[in-house]
């Protein structure tokens, strides 16, 4: 059977690609924050950026960004899979209807024709 709804397949694929990109950017950002907070502790305090200073704040921020990135990945990837699930359901329903119609037309040819009124005996 031919594949239909090409645009929905493209949208599903785009969501999956965006999920991987978001995960990689989130992972990279979390590692960058961790390295920055552990390496430049004294320099950040001197400039007034106390928000990400210190190892505890760096580790906490790393974990928070990592958790958000994982949830964002799961949401985007799940959305892409949802598109593919709906497309699979449509294809399965179409295939079932086709085969049911084929079975119905094949079974109709095996039965004799219904009797005409002249064939009835009173």
Secondary structure, 3 states (H helix, E strand, C coil): CCCCCHHHHHHHHHHHHHHHHHHHHHHHHHHHHHHHHHHCHHHHHHHCCCCCCCHHHHHHHHHHHHHHHHHHHHHHHHHHHHHHHHHHHHHHHHHHHHHHHHHHHHHHCCCCCCCCHHHCCC
